[in-house]
């Protein structure tokens, strides 16, 4: 009994995609009426929900207030039913804290925080179904939610994962491909300028392959940004149609 | 288009996990045929005039085998005559799942451009993808997928503008599948009838594998070992008879050195021991192995020398230990399960699961067995540790030592704590209980480079014309008291092991090469056996005593021989050596007349290069007179000591004897001798020695 064949000789992956093809991306904005901004995204079977509150006064300890810019507070969590086996501890475990920190760093780079001094922006992301690319889905969902909340950003933040099998880079990994033991690179990009907000890699990779892998991840992110842009424009059209403009 | 694949899997701990995967259907999977104008492919694999001359199919056609045909008739597919074959993704995945070696062979064929084999990814093609219906088994679903793909291909090729009528032929041995295929208008043949119809190549029929087709379901036909009986039913039988157990099934998962319970088979199933060794080529189809063994049994059971035969019904005690050997990588690249081949040939191959297979491939590793489930051909085990790259001198030495169970770790602190403190001197108390023989001209003769000198000799003339001869053995018991850690460790090691270039001591070096070594010009404690011998080499008197000696010379065999031969040397040591030599010769003659056997073959000595520590030359050791001299006196000492012990403790003396071997042990020797027209007499030791000398 052998492991799964991640890339067949014909160039097809486990789910039938070719190496550079992304999974089906569907997104909706404004799913929660009570929050300032919300968005829901599905990347293949990975489903993420992001909710944004703010900008508002700093809650809790006053000491956290920054005099010249807004504080961004992120929280990442996974639903207990999101993985194949029920998760015991959805909050506060190491993975969640690390992800929250990464999200915070990513959005501090993208959001124009200096427009809102002495205030706080909360971003809550929850994974409803996990099938690889959790971080990417979170970032994409959060971008849409922040746009929905009307908070200005430098550019969209798009994220995607990439892997390396048989000398070929694969774009947008699913869970089976991630856990196969090979390399997995997560990249968050501001597509227009090509600025990288976050770059994270697991497992080992020969340095000769790094360039190719990053190129593949960047192309995938640009693909995702196109979809997100589409979604935003469509949402805007719907909203303006409703308000009669 | 996106579909979802959901199935349920069992986890290792026994829980159930639901797996949900995406399944994309595509429009851009091409058919691979040269004639096709619709498909936008870059290079076409399947040719336009795909003609294999056949009675049944006189038109150009492509072959499409189903899974069982690939699994059983891979030899036919490998034949250069068979070209232009479509292998479906369904079939490829099933083969990968069922048999790794056949999968590898199939992949090799697919990579060979000459053979024109095309992989059609039917599972992701929008038109050929099907979902499992209610009540349909997985196998039925796969068969239906194959039929649907065949139909698609036929229709697809009909649309092309050719006049010859290229057709697709489905090859299947499954009756049900064949019927359903014919009902939907597909051209189907059984592999056997198709191969037999090939006009040009009748010899291909020989490569047809014979299988019983009717019941050939896709159940995993594994080896089923009978269950072991529970311990309560196994009684202690008498174990004086030798029982022959032949065949993998009868061994029933017993491993070399296990204590087992055996059930003796009825008389008509007794067989003769086979002189043919079946080599285990690796994981192969299990029914083939059984057939081979059955054939052998039939062939040999006619002979006379049948022995009681039985089969193992239960294991009383397992004697598993970690084994050294090498990893035999699986054919599938991503596989984590591999076969490990132990260095010891009595141990079966072991299946282990490891992710670091690539790094371990060229190394010697140690694996321990965990268990042997009854449906598996090989036991399961796990990786213990790696010993180093194969072929490396250190690694191979380590493997040898481990396989022969030689303890070779450093001595523990507990053992070392029992060593005497240096500088060590002989105390007054020691002297009080020992005879002072420091004035005697004692000398030792040993191989060159020897530091652990354990014996020394002396010989001097007495006033009455006789000689006094003494054998002095290092008194180790003074340093190692019974029961302490050093005693136990030495008992465990049993002996000093001499490897080329390395020596593994039984006791720490301080004792073996220093305090217990009878070096020249130092006082040492010894146990002496002193005889008065007349010039006819008969013993007049014997006495034993603890002593203190001071050896005057530690010589090599060559040096001692030189001294004896050199007529100019006449010092005490040389005179002593000459006396010993003369007596030794007489003693040897007496032994030979009584029927002593000299059976040892000449030893071989390696010359080690001083820089690289590699052997550069080989020499057979020559036996000089001095070798024989030392040997004779050691034998004499043993004889005298044995006599003394027997006299003092006749009820419980621990003596060593060499009884005559049973005549059956000589059978192989007699057979070999007869083939060279020699006769070996084995009735007595003397007769054996004489006939060996004569031969």
Interface residues (C-beta under 8 A of the other chain):
Chain A: X1 X2 X3 X4 X5 X6 X8 X9 X10 X12 X14 X15 X16 X17 X23 X24 X44 X45 X84 X85 X131 X174 X176 X180 X181
Chain B: X2 X4 X11 X15 X17 X18 X19 X20 X21 X22 X23 X24 X25 X26 X89 X96 X97 X100 X107 X110 X111 X119 X121 X123 X124 X330 X332 X333 X334 X335 X336 X337 X355
